[in-house]
Amino acid sequence: MDLQICVGCGDRFTTPVVAPDAAVLVCAQCGHRQPFRRLPLFALTGPSGAGKSTVGRLLTPALGDLAVVVEQDVLWTAGLQDPADDFRLFRSTWLRMAAMIHQSGRPVVLVGTVVPAQLERLPERAFLGDIHYLALVSEPEALRARLRARPAWRGWDERRIDETLAFNDWLRREAPTLRPPVELIDTTTLPQDETVRAVTSWVRQGCADTEQRSLSVMRP
């Protein structure tokens, strides 16, 4: 179900209008009101080399009863690699995709590098509930060693490594000040299974908090 298409008149809109008191899309063309599921999104982010992809592969069995785990780069295709406005088309497409998956009743864990400013300002943000951000980071020299050890075909020259380390340092420094703030897990010496458990706990707690708030609203 593409939430950007009105099921009443078939009009397609670029700026969704959501009723202020409910998860209901309101068509500006015909006024049709379409209820939808507005679930949380969990963004597992961080620099390359910190462990996102490795952990992401292990999250599916750990969260299979609760959430859908998807790798952001699977949509990194030629048609979505337009750099305009910080790759807005790519990020907007992911918000739409997550919202469609949410209609099945399960929240999405999106694995890939992203920061709050890249998602929170988009019109498609209205389709989602809370977006939770958790970044895997590392001590600089450990991260440099991991990136240098990657196969040559992946193109990790020293300039690219330095850029990634700069992002890693920025994230470690600024994460608490971002809006919303980004939680951090340092994977420098943390065993892989412990990282997976920590991320799994983060997702489950976020879902439990959302359910608790929903119950509180429903109580008379």
Backbone hydrogen bonds, N-H to C=O, Kabsch-Sander energy under -0.5 kcal/mol:
donor,donor_aa,acceptor,acceptor_aa,energy
3,L,1,M,-0.8
5,I,2,D,-1.7
6,C,11,D,-2.9
10,G,6,C,-1.5
13,F,4,Q,-2.1
18,V,16,P,-0.5
19,A,24,V,-3.0
22,A,19,A,-1.1
24,V,22,A,-1.9
25,L,34,Q,-2.8
26,V,17,V,-2.9
27,C,25,L,-0.5
27,C,32,H,-2.5
31,G,27,C,-1.8
34,Q,25,L,-2.8
34,Q,32,H,-0.6
36,F,23,A,-2.2
39,L,37,R,-0.7
41,L,130,D,-2.3
42,F,108,V,-2.7
43,A,41,L,-0.6
43,A,132,H,-3.4
44,L,42,F,-0.8
44,L,110,L,-2.5
45,T,43,A,-0.9
45,T,134,L,-2.7
50,A,47,P,-1.6
55,V,51,G,-2.6
56,G,52,K,-3.2
57,R,53,S,-1.9
58,L,54,T,-0.8
58,L,55,V,-0.9
59,L,55,V,-0.9
59,L,56,G,-0.8
60,T,56,G,-0.8
62,A,58,L,-0.9
63,L,59,L,-2.5
64,G,60,T,-0.8
66,L,63,L,-2.5
67,A,63,L,-2.7
68,V,107,P,-2.6
69,V,67,A,-0.5
70,V,68,V,-0.5
70,V,109,V,-2.7
72,Q,70,V,-0.6
72,Q,111,V,-3.1
74,V,71,E,-1.6
75,L,72,Q,-1.6
76,W,73,D,-1.8
77,T,75,L,-2.5
80,L,77,T,-1.7
81,Q,78,A,-1.1
86,D,83,P,-1.0
87,F,83,P,-0.7
88,R,84,A,-2.0
91,R,87,F,-1.9
92,S,88,R,-3.1
93,T,89,L,-2.2
94,W,90,F,-1.6
95,L,91,R,-1.9
96,R,92,S,-2.2
97,M,93,T,-2.6
98,A,94,W,-2.8
99,A,95,L,-2.3
100,M,96,R,-2.1
101,I,97,M,-2.3
102,H,98,A,-2.4
103,Q,99,A,-0.9
103,Q,100,M,-0.8
104,S,101,I,-2.0
105,G,102,H,-2.4
106,R,101,I,-0.7
108,V,40,P,-0.8
109,V,68,V,-2.8
110,L,42,F,-2.8
110,L,108,V,-0.6
111,V,70,V,-2.8
111,V,109,V,-0.6
112,G,44,L,-2.3
112,G,110,L,-0.7
118,Q,115,V,-1.8
119,L,115,V,-0.6
119,L,116,P,-1.5
120,E,116,P,-3.0
121,R,117,A,-0.5
122,L,119,L,-1.6
125,R,122,L,-1.7
126,A,123,P,-1.8
127,F,124,E,-1.8
128,L,125,R,-1.6
129,G,39,L,-2.9
132,H,41,L,-2.9
132,H,130,D,-0.6
134,L,43,A,-2.5
135,A,183,E,-3.3
136,L,45,T,-2.5
137,V,135,A,-0.5
137,V,185,I,-2.4
143,L,139,E,-2.3
144,R,140,P,-2.7
145,A,141,E,-2.1
146,R,142,A,-1.9
147,L,143,L,-2.3
148,R,144,R,-2.4
149,A,145,A,-1.3
150,R,147,L,-1.2
154,R,151,P,-1.6
155,G,152,A,-2.1
157,D,155,G,-1.6
161,I,157,D,-2.2
162,D,158,E,-2.6
163,E,159,R,-2.1
164,T,160,R,-2.0
165,L,161,I,-2.5
166,A,162,D,-2.0
167,F,163,E,-1.8
168,N,164,T,-2.4
169,D,165,L,-2.6
170,W,166,A,-2.4
171,L,167,F,-2.7
172,R,168,N,-2.3
173,R,169,D,-1.8
174,E,170,W,-3.1
175,A,171,L,-2.0
177,T,174,E,-1.9
178,L,174,E,-0.9
178,L,175,A,-0.8
182,V,175,A,-2.2
183,E,133,Y,-2.4
183,E,181,P,-0.5
185,I,135,A,-2.3
187,T,137,V,-3.0
187,T,185,I,-0.7
195,T,191,P,-2.0
196,V,192,Q,-2.4
197,R,193,D,-2.0
198,A,194,E,-2.3
199,V,195,T,-2.5
200,T,196,V,-2.7
201,S,197,R,-2.4
202,W,198,A,-2.0
203,V,199,V,-2.2
204,R,200,T,-2.6
205,Q,201,S,-2.5
206,G,202,W,-2.0
207,C,203,V,-2.3
208,A,204,R,-2.3
209,D,205,Q,-2.5
210,T,206,G,-1.9
211,E,207,C,-2.4
212,Q,208,A,-2.3
213,R,209,D,-2.2
214,S,210,T,-2.2
215,L,211,E,-2.3
216,S,212,Q,-1.9
217,V,213,R,-2.0
218,M,214,S,-1.8
219,R,215,L,-1.3
